[in-house]
Amino acid sequence: MTSTFLKKNFNSLNMTEEDKKTEGAYAVKDRNGEKVLFMFTNEDDALRYALQLEDEHGTKMSTIEVEEDLAIKACDMYNYKYTIITPDDIVIPPSKDDNI
């Protein structure tokens, strides 16, 4: 099974040092301020969330499909929090403090 992640779109020719610090998979902060990676099981849901982020923050996002078990192993190996978003879940982008 695959999961879909969100990633910021950068123009590599115009990439700033700040862009380099924040590139990678998009994550939100939980109540404790820790980043949590969203793994969408449905690509359409990931695309919808990406469009909401673009509308809210003006940040263009792309989606990347990864084998779910590989992604979970990587998160576990680096002690990174994650959550699996299924079609039954409703998530909306935070309007502040998400540092995208």
N, C-alpha and C positions, 0 to 999 in steps of 0.2 A: 504494500500500500504506500502511496506517496502523500506527502503533505506539501502545501504551498506556503511559502514565506514571502514577505514583502521586503524590498530593498530599495533604498533611495536611488534615483537616477542622477548620475553626475556626468557632466561633460568633462572627460578626462583632460582635455586641453585647458580648461578653465578651473580645474580643481584646486581649491585653496587648502591651506594647512588645516583649517577648521573642518573642511569637508572630509579630509583624510582621517581625522580623529573620530568622525561620526559615521563613516561608511560601514556597511555591513547590514546584517539582517535587522529589520525594524523591531523594536521591543517597546513595551509600555512599562511605566513604573507602577508597582503595586502600592498598597497603603503604607508599606514600610520603606518606600523609596527604592526598592530593588527592581531591576529590570526583569521583565517576563517576556519571553519570546512567544508570539502567537503562531501556532501551526494550524493552518486551515486544512480540513480534510476535503473541502470543496473549493476548486479553483475560482468558481464564480463568486463565492463569498469573499475570497481574498481580493478579487478584482473590485468588488463593491466597496470593501473597506479601503482599498487604495484610492478609489475615487473620492470617498468621503475625506480621507486625509488630504488629498490634493485640494479639495474644495475648502476645507477648514484652515489649512496651513500653507497652501500654495506650493507644497513639496510634491514633485512628481515621483511616483513609486512604480516599480516593476515587480512582477511576481517570478518566483523561482520554485520549481518543483524539485523535491529531494525525497529519497526513500525515507519513510517515517522512522523505521527502526534505526537507521544510520544517524538521523538527526537527533533522536532521543539519546543514543549512545554518546554522541558528541556533547550534548547538553549535560549529561550525567558526568562525563569525563572532566568537563571544565566547571562543574558545579554551577551550571546556569539554569535558572528557573525557566520552565516552559508550560504552556497550556495548550491542549488540543481543542480547537474550535470546530464543532460539528455543525451540520445544517440546522440542528435544533437549538443552537446557541445564538443569542443576539449580542453583538458587540458593536459599540460605536467608539470612534476615536475620542480620546480625552481632549478637552478644549484648552487645557493649560498644563504646564509642568511635565510635558512628555519629551521635551528636548529633541524634536526632530529637526 
